[in-house]
């Protein structure tokens, strides 16, 4: 009797891999294969948006500027400065009745080249960097690194850079101190073991063959860049070049159940929501997909969610459906629902002391919901109301999608935030809903293929509701 009662009353979260039929398992592995291939082509926000635009156009989406009028079923997108993107499918209901939004971000922690990066020191040429987002600096030394980005000349000519991904390319690295001479370094706190100014990229060592000039190694590097790209040192001032790991996304484990890759925070949610939208046809409420930039540094700037570019996009949808009138945008947001699709800290048995096991997201147990984020006393949190959490529960249960409710670590240990609060401030009902990750913000992050597929199913079900 007790066991029957326990079965009926307890909220048990089981491993999703158990009791899977063969077809579903095949679907999971096939979907993960597409995800890993996409990650290998889209390590930066510019690359992700470029690939997303290709996918969207292949699936019948058109640029906002290509429409004079919008009607039910139309598929539209808007790219903001090549680094963020909004997509929409116009629903049967008027936009005034509210939209269903899924929002993720496509930027990830990395190193950016400084405005004046190139210098020579002690027989080597280096690029100076400035780290972007929350990183553990020591993790970025002694690993293969690649360069991605753009250089824009004063005349407007844009040169795309991608060096270190092809097997025939050179790679780059940041050196570290050998253990034999690191006694002083090893005595420091972990966060101080590598100084931010020492995150300098080693890029060459051959001097230019002219005894009459100084800085021969720097000159040789600039000569190589000039011959290949037609640039001079001043052109680096108007460049955006990012240093990212040269690792490929790979299956992990003897059972290949996991994915190891750079940038899964938050490209994992961006990819799954993008793919879910590509399979939508008829929706009741207008479906909107946000692929934002700058989340890792506070969502600021004109490509981040704090800008008014998203408001502009929705206003244009209202204009082109013929609905718009003064103050209607505010009403739209107040009647809208959103999944803030960002990753969650997965429970790691090796570091279990930082997690409340009863309120943690486990890899392989499905999509992870965070009712609230923030830190300490829910500071800066977006806290979903009980009514909306119940609505989401019902959605997941009736679509037989496994989910778990989690917090980002123990109280007072840490915390974090997403873009959820920005949409919540507009009046939207929002809950964080993403994939648990191990080694978050490291150069190589780990996720479960089961959870990846669960995210895809969740986002698709949300839009179809």
N, C-alpha and C positions, 0 to 999 in steps of 0.2 A: 504493500500500500504506500509506504514512504517513497519508494523508488518511482512509482507511478505519479505521485504528487510532485515529486522533485522534477520529473520530466515535464510536467505540465506547467509548473510555476517558475522554474529557474530560467534565466536568460543565458543559454549556453552558446558560445561562439566556437564553432568547430573548424578544423583545418579544411579549407576549401578543396584541396586535392582529393580528399577522401570521397568515395561514392560518385566520382565523375565517370560519365560514360565515355566511350572511346571517341565518339564524334566531338564532344565538347573539349576533350583534351587536345585533339588535333586542331580545333579552332583556336585554342589558346596559344599553342606553339606557332601556328601559322601567323597569327596576329602579331606575336612578339617578334617574329622574323622581320615583318614589315616595319615595326617600330625601330628595331636596331639598325636596319638599313637607312631609315630616315635620319636617325641620330648621327650616323656617320657622315651624312651630307649637310647637317644643320647644327653645327656646334656653337654658332653665335646667333644673336637675335636677327641680324640682317640675313643670314643664311636660312634661318627658320622661316622668316617671312617670305623670302624668295621661293622656297620650296612649297610653302603653304599656298602661295598665289598660283603656282603651277597646278597643284592639286585641285584648287577651287575652280580654276578655269576648265580643267578637264572634266569637272563634274557639273558644268552648266552655270557656274556663277559668273556674273559680270561686274565690272567696276561700277561704282555708284554713278560716275559721270556718264556712263553709257545709257542710263535710264532717264527719260523725261518724266515718266509716270511709273508707279509701282502698283502691282495688283497681287492678289492672293496667289501664292506659289512661286513668285519671282525670287530669284537667288541673287544676292548682291553682296559686294565686299568693298571695303575702303582701306587702303594702305596709308599709314601715317609715317612719312619720312623714312620709309624702308625698314622701320624698326618695330612697328606695332601694327595691328590689323584688327578690323571688326568685320564680321560676316553676319548675314541675316537671311532668313527665309520668311517671307511675308505670310502671316497666318490667316485663317478664316475669320477670326475675330478682329475687330478694329484694334489698332495699336493702343488706342485710348484705354482699352480694357486691361492693359498690362502686357508685358513681354516676359519671356522665360530666358534668362541669361545664364550662360556658363562662362566664367572668366578665369583665365590662367595667365602666367607670364612666361616669356621666352628668353629672358636674360638669366644668366647664371654667374656665380662667383668666378672670378678670373683675374688676370693681370692685364692692365692696359699700358701701352707705351706712354711714357711721359711726352709732353709737347716737343722737348728737345732731348731725344733719347740717346743719340749715338755719341760714344766717347771711347777713347783708347786708354788703357792702363796696364802697365806691367807686361807688355807683350800680347795683350788680347784686346779685341774690340767687343764692346758691350752695348746692349740696349737697356737703358734705365726704365723701370716700370713703376706703376702705382697700382696697388691691388684694389679690386672692385668687389664690394660685398664682404660678407663675413667669412674669412678664411682662417685656417691654421697655417701660418706662414711656413712652418717647417715642412709641411706636406708638399710644398711646391719646389723643393730642391731635389736634385739628383733624379729627376724623371724626364722622359722625352717630352718636349714641348713643340708646338707648332704655332705659326703666325697666320691670323685671319683678319680681314678687314678691307678698308678702302683708303686710298691716297687720292686726294682731290687737288689738282694743280690750280694755280691762280686763275687760269683761263677756263676753269670749270671741268676740264677733262678728268674723268674718274677712272682710277686703276684699281681693279680688284686683286687682293692678295690672298693666297692660300698656299702656304709653304709648310711642308712637314707631314702631310697626310698620305701622299703617294709614296710607295716604297722606294721610288727613285729620287725622292726629295731628300735634302739634308734635314736634320732635326736640330733643335736647340735645347739648352738646358741651363739650370742655375746650379752652380757648384755648391758643395757643402764641405765642411771641415772634416778631415780624417779623424777617426777615434783616438789615434795616438797623440794628437795635438789638441784635443777638444776638452781637456779636463776643465778648463775655465767655463767653456760653453755649457758643459754638462751640469755644472753647478747652478746654472740660471733656472728660473722658472720656465716652463715649457713655452709660454707665450713670448718670452724674451730670447729664446734660443737663436732665432733668426731675426735680424733687424729688417724692417720694411725697406730701408734704403739699400740693403744688400740683396734684394730680389732683382738682381741684374742678370739679364739674359746673355749668355756667352754666344757670340755670333761669328767669330773668326780669329785668325792668328797670323795670316801671311802678309808681310809688308809689301807695299808698292815698290817696284824696282826703280828707285831714283834716290841716290844718296843725298841729293840737295834739299829734299823736302822733309818736313817734320810730320809727325802723326801718320806714319806710312801705312799702318794697319787700317786705321780709320779711312784713309784715302783709298786704299784698295777695296774696302767694303763699299764705299760710295761709288767707286768706279764700276763695280759689279752691278750695283743697283741701277746706276745710270744706263749701263749697256742693256740691261734686261727690261727695265721699266721706263727709262727716259726721265728719271727724276733726279733732283739735286737735294741737298740736305734741307733747304728751306721748305721743300714740299712736305716733309714730315710734320711740319707745324699744322697743316690742314689735313691730317690723317686721323683715322680711327682704326688702330691696329690692336687686336686683342691676342694675348698669349694664352693658349689653352692646351690641355694635355693632348699628346699625339696618339693616345690609346684609342683603339677601336672598341665599339660596343660589342660585347661577347656574351654568349651563354655561359653561366657559371654553375659549377657543381657536376658531379658524375651523372646526375639525373637531368641536367640542363634546365632546372626549374627556375633559376634566377637569371637576372640580367645585370651585368656589370658594365657601367658606362659613365662617361663624364656628362654633366649637365642634365641629369634626370630631374633635378629640381630646377625648373618646373616643366621641362619639355615633355615629361611623361604625361602630365595632365593636358598640356597643350595639344600633343599629338592625339591622345585618345578622344578629346572633345572635337578636334578637327575631323577625325575619321568618322565619329558618330554623326556629325552634321552632314558629311558627304553622303550618308545613306538615308537622309530624311527626304521625304517628298511632300506629304500633306501634314501640316501642323495646325492645331487649333489656335494657339497663341503664337505670335511672331517669335521665332527662335533666333537668339543672338549669341554669337561666339566672340569672346574677347581674347585676343592674343596680345598681351600688354608688355611693355618694356619697363625697366628701371625699378622693378619691385625690390630687388636686392639692395637698393640704396634709398628706399623710402618712397618709391613710386612718383618721384618728382620729375620735373621737366616736361617738355611738350610731347614726349612719347610715353610718359608714365600715366597712370590712372588718375593722378591728382590734377592733370590738365583738363581742359574743357573739350577735348577732341571727341570723347565719347558722346557728350551731350550734343555736339555738332552732328555726329552721325545719326543719332536717334531723331534729332530735329529734322534732318534731311529726309529720313524715312517718312516722318509725318508730313513734310512738305510734298513729297512725291506720291503719297497715297491720298493726298487731298484732305487730310484730317486737321492740319495744324491750325491753331488759334492761340491767342495769348495765354500763357501759363499752363498750357496743356502738358508740356514736358514734365512738370512737377507732378501732375496727376498720374502720368504714365508710370513714373518711378514708384509712386506710392502704391500702385496696384500690381507691381511686378515681383517676380520670384527669381532668386539667383542661387546657383552653386558656385562658391568661390573655390575653384578647382586647383588647390595647391597641395603639395605633399605634406605628409605627417612624419614625425619622428618614429620610426619603427622600433619596437622593443628589441634590444640587443642583449642576449644572456651574458655577454662578456662585460657589460656595463649596466647591469640591472639596477644598481643602487640609485641611478638618477631617475628611474621610472616608477610610477605607481602601477604595478602589474595589473591591477583591477581596472585601471583606466588608461591603458596603453594600446597602441595599434600594433598588431602582430602581422608579420609577413605571412601571406598565404591564407589569411582569414577574410579577405575581401576589402571593399572600399572602406576608408576610414573617415568618420565624421567627427569634426571638432565643433561642439556646440559653441565654444568660445575659445579665443586665443588670449593674447596679452601676456603679462607677467605679474608675479606676486599677487596682489589683490585684484586680478583681472585688469590691470592697468593697460589702457589703450586697446581693450578687447572689443571685438564685435561679438555680441552674445545673442544667439538665435533664440527667439521666444518659443515657449513650449508648444504652441499651436503649430508653428512652422515645422518644428522637429517631428511632431506627430504626422504632419502631412508627408514629410520625407520618408518616415518609417513605413507608412502605408504604401507609398509608391514602391519602395524597395521590396517589401514583403509580397505584394501582389505580382511583382515581376520575378520573384524567386531569386533575388540578388542578395548575396551575403554581404553584411556590413558589420562594422564595429564602431563604438563610440570611444573617443580617445581624448586625452589631454597631451600637451607638449611637455612632458616631464612632470616631476613632482612639484608641488607648491614650493615656491621660494628657490627652486634649483635654477630655473631659467625662464624660458618662454619665447614667444615670437609672435609675428603677425603676418597678415597677407593683405590682399587688396579688398577683403571683405568689408572693412569698416568704411571704405570710401563709398561703396554703393549703398551700404546701410545708412550712411549720412544723408543720402538722397531720398531715403524712405523705402528702399527695397528690402524685402525679406531675404536674408542671406544666411547661409550656413557654409562653413568650410567642409569640403568633401574631396579627398584626394587619396593618393597612394602612399602607404608607409614605406620609408626609405631607411636603409642602414648607411652609415658613413656620409650623412647629408653634408653638403658643401665641400666634401673632399674631392680630389681630382678623379676619383673612381668611386661612384655610388652604387649601391646594390638594391634591387627591387625584385619582387616576385612576379613571374609571368601570370600567375593566377590573378593577382591584384590588378595588374595592367588591364587584363581582359574584363575584370569586374568594373573598372572605371569606365571603360568603353560602353559596357552594357548600361551602367547607371546613367551616363550622360544621354545616351540615346533614349532611354525610358523617360527621363525628365522632360526632354523636348517633345516627346510624343504624348505626354499626359494632357 
